[in-house]
Amino acid sequence: MSIDIKMEMEKLKTMYESNSRHKSFNALIYGPMGSGKTNAIKTCRLPALVHSFDPGGTTTIRDEIKSGKIFADTRFEIEDPSKPSAFAAWDAEYERLKLGGVFDQIGTYVIDSATTWSSAAMNVTLKKAGRQGGTPQQNDYLPTMVLLENAIKDITSLPCDVILICHEDTDKDEASGRMFVGPLFIGKLKYRIPILFDEIYYANTKETSSGVNYSFLTRATGLYKARTRLGKGGIFETYEEQNIKKLLQKAGYDSNDKIIGNK
C-alpha cells in the first residue's frame, strides 16, 4: 500500500503546530543564594503559580503575591523526613489543579525549589523502604529518578510556561579532574533531570559601580552548565538580563499575560 508522502508530512506539521508543548517555555534556573532566581518570577508571564518547597522562599515576591499577580502555595515547605508528607501533598494538589483546568489559566507554573522538591521525593522512597529519615542508599536513587522524571515529563507538557528553580552544586568530573557547577539534586539526578528541559540558565551576579547586576548565563562555560534552545543561532547573548518576558520576545514566543476567567 503506497503512502501519500505529502499528506503524511502535512499531518506531522499540523500535529506539531497544534501541540501546546512547542508553544510554551520551560526552564531550569539555578544559582547561589541571593542571585535573583525567585525574584525573576516577577518577569514571567502572569499570573504565576508557585509551589514552594523552600522555607521562606517566597519572601522576595511577597508584594506580587499580595497584589494577585503571583499565587503561592507554601504548605509544601514543611517536611519532617521521619514522617514525610510534602511530596504526596504536592502530587495530590498538582493532579487536582491539572484535572480542574487551572494550568490553562496560568501564565507560568513554578516549583521553588526543585532541589528540596527532589529531596521530598527521596523521602517518599526511603519511607517505602522502611528507612524514613535515614541516609539514601544506592538502590534508592533509581525509584526516585523514575518518580521525578515522570513528574517532570508531565509538568513540561502543561499548557503554560514552566520553571523549576534550583540551588547550585559544585562537582568534579572524575575523568578530567575538572570542576563544574550545575543544578543541585540528589545523586545522579543532577545528570538526568537537566536533560528534560529546553532551557538551563545560571543566575549570575556581578558587582558594578552602580550596584549589583543580575543576569542569566544562557550558554555553558568551562565551569558553569547552561544552554538555550530558544536562543538558537545567537538570538540570545551569553549573558542576558534576568527578564523572562524579554527572552520570550527575543525568541518570537508569546509573552502576553493570561487573564483568569478567559478561555
Secondary structure, 3 states (H helix, E strand, C coil): CCCCHHHHHHHHHHHHHHCHHHCCCEEEEEECCCCCCCHHHHHCCCCEEEEECCCCCCHHHHHHHHHCCEEEECHHHCCCCCCCCHHHHHHHHHHHHHHCCHHHCCCEEEEECHHHHHHHHHHHHHHHCCCCCCCCCHHHHHHHHHHHHHHHHHHCCCCCEEEEEEEEEEEECCCCCCEEEEECCCCCHHHHCHHHCCEEEEEEEEEECCEEEEEEECCCCCCECCECCCCHHHCCCCEEECCHHHHHHHCCCCCCCCCCCCC
